[in-house]
């Protein structure tokens, strides 16, 4: 099976202890990754694939998807 990737903006709410959330607010990427790995989040915000990413996808994979923002 071929694996492909596309970048998108994913609106999520992350939950954790006071200490964990404050680390995230301070820019601690490792603390954020730990919360994500634990599944301490819900997808509930604005999610979309920007048109420029679809254009890049088309170029990389030789496809012809319409180049427009995709709202999810």
N, CA, C and O atoms as a GROMACS GRO file, in nm:
protein
  288
    1UNK      N    1   0.084  -0.119   0.000
    1UNK     CA    2   0.000   0.000   0.000
    1UNK      C    3   0.088   0.125   0.000
    1UNK      O    4   0.180   0.137   0.081
    2UNK      N    5   0.060   0.215  -0.090
    2UNK     CA    6   0.135   0.340  -0.100
    2UNK      C    7   0.087   0.438   0.007
    2UNK      O    8  -0.034   0.456   0.025
    3UNK      N    9   0.180   0.502   0.077
    3UNK     CA   10   0.146   0.603   0.177
    3UNK      C   11   0.170   0.741   0.118
    3UNK      O   12   0.274   0.767   0.059
    4UNK      N   13   0.072   0.828   0.134
    4UNK     CA   14   0.084   0.967   0.088
    4UNK      C   15   0.057   1.058   0.206
    4UNK      O   16  -0.002   1.017   0.306
    5UNK      N   17   0.100   1.182   0.193
    5UNK     CA   18   0.080   1.279   0.300
    5UNK      C   19   0.029   1.410   0.243
    5UNK      O   20   0.058   1.445   0.128
    6UNK      N   21  -0.048   1.482   0.324
    6UNK     CA   22  -0.088   1.618   0.292
    6UNK      C   23  -0.096   1.697   0.422
    6UNK      O   24  -0.145   1.647   0.523
    7UNK      N   25  -0.049   1.819   0.418
    7UNK     CA   26  -0.052   1.907   0.534
    7UNK      C   27  -0.188   1.973   0.542
    7UNK      O   28  -0.245   2.011   0.439
    8UNK      N   29  -0.241   1.985   0.663
    8UNK     CA   30  -0.368   2.054   0.683
    8UNK      C   31  -0.368   2.125   0.818
    8UNK      O   32  -0.291   2.090   0.908
    9UNK      N   33  -0.454   2.224   0.830
    9UNK     CA   34  -0.476   2.288   0.960
    9UNK      C   35  -0.583   2.207   1.030
    9UNK      O   36  -0.688   2.177   0.974
   10UNK      N   37  -0.554   2.172   1.155
   10UNK     CA   38  -0.646   2.088   1.232
   10UNK      C   39  -0.678   2.160   1.362
   10UNK      O   40  -0.592   2.178   1.448
   11UNK      N   41  -0.802   2.199   1.377
   11UNK     CA   42  -0.846   2.268   1.499
   11UNK      C   43  -0.878   2.168   1.609
   11UNK      O   44  -0.970   2.087   1.594
   12UNK      N   45  -0.803   2.172   1.717
   12UNK     CA   46  -0.824   2.079   1.827
   12UNK      C   47  -0.826   2.152   1.961
   12UNK      O   48  -0.773   2.262   1.974
   13UNK      N   49  -0.888   2.089   2.058
   13UNK     CA   50  -0.881   2.133   2.197
   13UNK      C   51  -0.801   2.027   2.271
   13UNK      O   52  -0.834   1.909   2.268
   14UNK      N   53  -0.695   2.071   2.337
   14UNK     CA   54  -0.607   1.980   2.412
   14UNK      C   55  -0.642   1.991   2.560
   14UNK      O   56  -0.660   2.101   2.612
   15UNK      N   57  -0.651   1.877   2.627
   15UNK     CA   58  -0.683   1.873   2.770
   15UNK      C   59  -0.566   1.815   2.847
   15UNK      O   60  -0.497   1.725   2.798
   16UNK      N   61  -0.544   1.867   2.967
   16UNK     CA   62  -0.438   1.815   3.052
   16UNK      C   63  -0.441   1.884   3.186
   16UNK      O   64  -0.528   1.967   3.214
   17UNK      N   65  -0.345   1.850   3.269
   17UNK     CA   66  -0.335   1.914   3.401
   17UNK      C   67  -0.294   2.060   3.383
   17UNK      O   68  -0.251   2.102   3.276
   18UNK      N   69  -0.309   2.136   3.490
   18UNK     CA   70  -0.268   2.276   3.490
   18UNK      C   71  -0.123   2.286   3.444
   18UNK      O   72  -0.089   2.371   3.361
   19UNK      N   73  -0.038   2.201   3.498
   19UNK     CA   74   0.105   2.205   3.466
   19UNK      C   75   0.130   2.172   3.319
   19UNK      O   76   0.209   2.238   3.252
   20UNK      N   77   0.060   2.068   3.269
   20UNK     CA   78   0.079   2.029   3.129
   20UNK      C   79   0.036   2.139   3.033
   20UNK      O   80   0.107   2.170   2.938
   21UNK      N   81  -0.081   2.197   3.058
   21UNK     CA   82  -0.133   2.301   2.969
   21UNK      C   83  -0.045   2.426   2.975
   21UNK      O   84  -0.022   2.490   2.873
   22UNK      N   85   0.004   2.460   3.093
   22UNK     CA   86   0.090   2.578   3.103
   22UNK      C   87   0.222   2.556   3.030
   22UNK      O   88   0.278   2.651   2.976
   23UNK      N   89   0.272   2.433   3.028
   23UNK     CA   90   0.392   2.403   2.950
   23UNK      C   91   0.365   2.424   2.801
   23UNK      O   92   0.448   2.478   2.729
   24UNK      N   93   0.248   2.381   2.757
   24UNK     CA   94   0.211   2.399   2.616
   24UNK      C   95   0.202   2.548   2.584
   24UNK      O   96   0.253   2.592   2.481
   25UNK      N   97   0.138   2.624   2.671
   25UNK     CA   98   0.126   2.769   2.650
   25UNK      C   99   0.263   2.834   2.639
   25UNK      O  100   0.279   2.932   2.567
   26UNK      N  101   0.361   2.780   2.711
   26UNK     CA  102   0.497   2.835   2.709
   26UNK      C  103   0.578   2.786   2.589
   26UNK      O  104   0.695   2.820   2.574
   27UNK      N  105   0.513   2.704   2.502
   27UNK     CA  106   0.580   2.660   2.381
   27UNK      C  107   0.655   2.528   2.392
   27UNK      O  108   0.740   2.499   2.308
   28UNK      N  109   0.626   2.449   2.493
   28UNK     CA  110   0.693   2.321   2.513
   28UNK      C  111   0.631   2.216   2.420
   28UNK      O  112   0.527   2.158   2.452
   29UNK      N  113   0.695   2.193   2.307
   29UNK     CA  114   0.646   2.098   2.209
   29UNK      C  115   0.642   1.955   2.259
   29UNK      O  116   0.556   1.877   2.220
   30UNK      N  117   0.735   1.920   2.345
   30UNK     CA  118   0.738   1.785   2.401
   30UNK      C  119   0.616   1.760   2.489
   30UNK      O  120   0.557   1.652   2.485
   31UNK      N  121   0.578   1.860   2.568
   31UNK     CA  122   0.458   1.848   2.652
   31UNK      C  123   0.334   1.831   2.565
   31UNK      O  124   0.246   1.751   2.597
   32UNK      N  125   0.326   1.907   2.456
   32UNK     CA  126   0.214   1.894   2.364
   32UNK      C  127   0.211   1.754   2.303
   32UNK      O  128   0.106   1.690   2.296
   33UNK      N  129   0.326   1.707   2.258
   33UNK     CA  130   0.333   1.574   2.197
   33UNK      C  131   0.287   1.466   2.294
   33UNK      O  132   0.219   1.372   2.253
   34UNK      N  133   0.324   1.477   2.420
   34UNK     CA  134   0.281   1.378   2.520
   34UNK      C  135   0.128   1.376   2.534
   34UNK      O  136   0.068   1.269   2.542
   35UNK      N  137   0.066   1.495   2.535
   35UNK     CA  138  -0.080   1.502   2.545
   35UNK      C  139  -0.146   1.443   2.420
   35UNK      O  140  -0.246   1.373   2.430
   36UNK      N  141  -0.090   1.472   2.304
   36UNK     CA  142  -0.144   1.418   2.180
   36UNK      C  143  -0.130   1.266   2.177
   36UNK      O  144  -0.222   1.195   2.136
   37UNK      N  145  -0.014   1.216   2.219
   37UNK     CA  146   0.010   1.072   2.222
   37UNK      C  147  -0.088   1.000   2.316
   37UNK      O  148  -0.128   0.887   2.290
   38UNK      N  149  -0.127   1.068   2.424
   38UNK     CA  150  -0.223   1.010   2.520
   38UNK      C  151  -0.367   1.020   2.469
   38UNK      O  152  -0.458   0.962   2.529
   39UNK      N  153  -0.387   1.091   2.360
   39UNK     CA  154  -0.522   1.109   2.308
   39UNK      C  155  -0.602   1.213   2.385
   39UNK      O  156  -0.725   1.211   2.385
   40UNK      N  157  -0.530   1.305   2.451
   40UNK     CA  158  -0.595   1.408   2.534
   40UNK      C  159  -0.634   1.530   2.450
   40UNK      O  160  -0.596   1.643   2.482
   41UNK      N  161  -0.710   1.505   2.344
   41UNK     CA  162  -0.753   1.615   2.258
   41UNK      C  163  -0.882   1.574   2.186
   41UNK      O  164  -0.914   1.456   2.176
   42UNK      N  165  -0.953   1.674   2.138
   42UNK     CA  166  -1.070   1.649   2.053
   42UNK      C  167  -1.063   1.744   1.934
   42UNK      O  168  -1.025   1.860   1.947
   43UNK      N  169  -1.099   1.692   1.818
   43UNK     CA  170  -1.103   1.773   1.696
   43UNK      C  171  -1.235   1.846   1.699
   43UNK      O  172  -1.341   1.785   1.685
   44UNK      N  173  -1.229   1.979   1.716
   44UNK     CA  174  -1.353   2.055   1.729
   44UNK      C  175  -1.342   2.198   1.679
   44UNK      O  176  -1.429   2.281   1.707
   45UNK      N  177  -1.238   2.226   1.606
   45UNK     CA  178  -1.219   2.361   1.556
   45UNK      C  179  -1.217   2.363   1.405
   45UNK      O  180  -1.254   2.265   1.339
   46UNK      N  181  -1.173   2.474   1.351
   46UNK     CA  182  -1.166   2.490   1.206
   46UNK      C  183  -1.060   2.396   1.148
   46UNK      O  184  -0.944   2.401   1.189
   47UNK      N  185  -1.099   2.312   1.055
   47UNK     CA  186  -1.008   2.218   0.991
   47UNK      C  187  -1.018   2.238   0.840
   47UNK      O  188  -1.127   2.238   0.784
   48UNK      N  189  -0.904   2.253   0.776
   48UNK     CA  190  -0.906   2.266   0.631
   48UNK      C  191  -0.770   2.236   0.571
   48UNK      O  192  -0.667   2.241   0.639
   49UNK      N  193  -0.772   2.204   0.442
   49UNK     CA  194  -0.650   2.186   0.364
   49UNK      C  195  -0.637   2.309   0.275
   49UNK      O  196  -0.724   2.332   0.191
   50UNK      N  197  -0.531   2.389   0.292
   50UNK     CA  198  -0.514   2.508   0.208
   50UNK      C  199  -0.491   2.470   0.061
   50UNK      O  200  -0.432   2.366   0.031
   51UNK      N  201  -0.538   2.554  -0.029
   51UNK     CA  202  -0.526   2.527  -0.172
   51UNK      C  203  -0.381   2.508  -0.215
   51UNK      O  204  -0.353   2.428  -0.305
   52UNK      N  205  -0.288   2.580  -0.153
   52UNK     CA  206  -0.148   2.565  -0.190
   52UNK      C  207  -0.096   2.424  -0.160
   52UNK      O  208  -0.006   2.375  -0.229
   53UNK      N  209  -0.153   2.359  -0.059
   53UNK     CA  210  -0.112   2.222  -0.027
   53UNK      C  211  -0.169   2.123  -0.129
   53UNK      O  212  -0.105   2.024  -0.161
   54UNK      N  213  -0.288   2.151  -0.178
   54UNK     CA  214  -0.345   2.065  -0.282
   54UNK      C  215  -0.264   2.080  -0.411
   54UNK      O  216  -0.241   1.982  -0.481
   55UNK      N  217  -0.222   2.201  -0.441
   55UNK     CA  218  -0.138   2.224  -0.558
   55UNK      C  219  -0.007   2.146  -0.544
   55UNK      O  220   0.038   2.082  -0.640
   56UNK      N  221   0.055   2.151  -0.428
   56UNK     CA  222   0.179   2.076  -0.403
   56UNK      C  223   0.154   1.926  -0.415
   56UNK      O  224   0.237   1.853  -0.471
   57UNK      N  225   0.041   1.880  -0.361
   57UNK     CA  226   0.006   1.738  -0.369
   57UNK      C  227  -0.006   1.694  -0.515
   57UNK      O  228   0.047   1.590  -0.555
   58UNK      N  229  -0.076   1.775  -0.594
   58UNK     CA  230  -0.092   1.743  -0.736
   58UNK      C  231   0.044   1.732  -0.806
   58UNK      O  232   0.066   1.641  -0.885
   59UNK      N  233   0.132   1.825  -0.776
   59UNK     CA  234   0.265   1.824  -0.837
   59UNK      C  235   0.344   1.700  -0.794
   59UNK      O  236   0.409   1.636  -0.876
   60UNK      N  237   0.339   1.668  -0.667
   60UNK     CA  238   0.418   1.556  -0.614
   60UNK      C  239   0.368   1.422  -0.663
   60UNK      O  240   0.448   1.333  -0.694
   61UNK      N  241   0.236   1.406  -0.671
   61UNK     CA  242   0.179   1.275  -0.702
   61UNK      C  243   0.119   1.264  -0.842
   61UNK      O  244   0.063   1.160  -0.877
   62UNK      N  245   0.128   1.369  -0.922
   62UNK     CA  246   0.077   1.364  -1.058
   62UNK      C  247  -0.074   1.354  -1.067
   62UNK      O  248  -0.128   1.293  -1.159
   63UNK      N  249  -0.143   1.414  -0.970
   63UNK     CA  250  -0.289   1.413  -0.970
   63UNK      C  251  -0.342   1.547  -1.019
   63UNK      O  252  -0.264   1.639  -1.046
   64UNK      N  253  -0.473   1.556  -1.032
   64UNK     CA  254  -0.534   1.678  -1.087
   64UNK      C  255  -0.656   1.720  -1.004
   64UNK      O  256  -0.762   1.748  -1.058
   65UNK      N  257  -0.638   1.724  -0.871
   65UNK     CA  258  -0.748   1.768  -0.784
   65UNK      C  259  -0.768   1.917  -0.800
   65UNK      O  260  -0.674   1.992  -0.827
   66UNK      N  261  -0.893   1.960  -0.784
   66UNK     CA  262  -0.925   2.103  -0.793
   66UNK      C  263  -0.845   2.179  -0.688
   66UNK      O  264  -0.837   2.138  -0.572
   67UNK      N  265  -0.786   2.290  -0.729
   67UNK     CA  266  -0.700   2.367  -0.638
   67UNK      C  267  -0.788   2.474  -0.572
   67UNK      O  268  -0.806   2.584  -0.624
   68UNK      N  269  -0.839   2.438  -0.455
   68UNK     CA  270  -0.924   2.525  -0.375
   68UNK      C  271  -0.914   2.477  -0.231
   68UNK      O  272  -0.888   2.359  -0.206
   69UNK      N  273  -0.934   2.567  -0.134
   69UNK     CA  274  -0.935   2.525   0.005
   69UNK      C  275  -1.041   2.417   0.024
   69UNK      O  276  -1.150   2.425  -0.033
   70UNK      N  277  -1.009   2.315   0.105
   70UNK     CA  278  -1.104   2.209   0.136
   70UNK      C  279  -1.138   2.222   0.284
   70UNK      O  280  -1.054   2.198   0.371
   71UNK      N  281  -1.263   2.260   0.313
   71UNK     CA  282  -1.309   2.271   0.451
   71UNK      C  283  -1.358   2.133   0.497
   71UNK      O  284  -1.430   2.063   0.426
   72UNK      N  285  -1.318   2.098   0.618
   72UNK     CA  286  -1.357   1.968   0.674
   72UNK      C  287  -1.437   1.988   0.801
   72UNK      O  288  -1.480   1.891   0.864
   0.00000   0.00000   0.00000
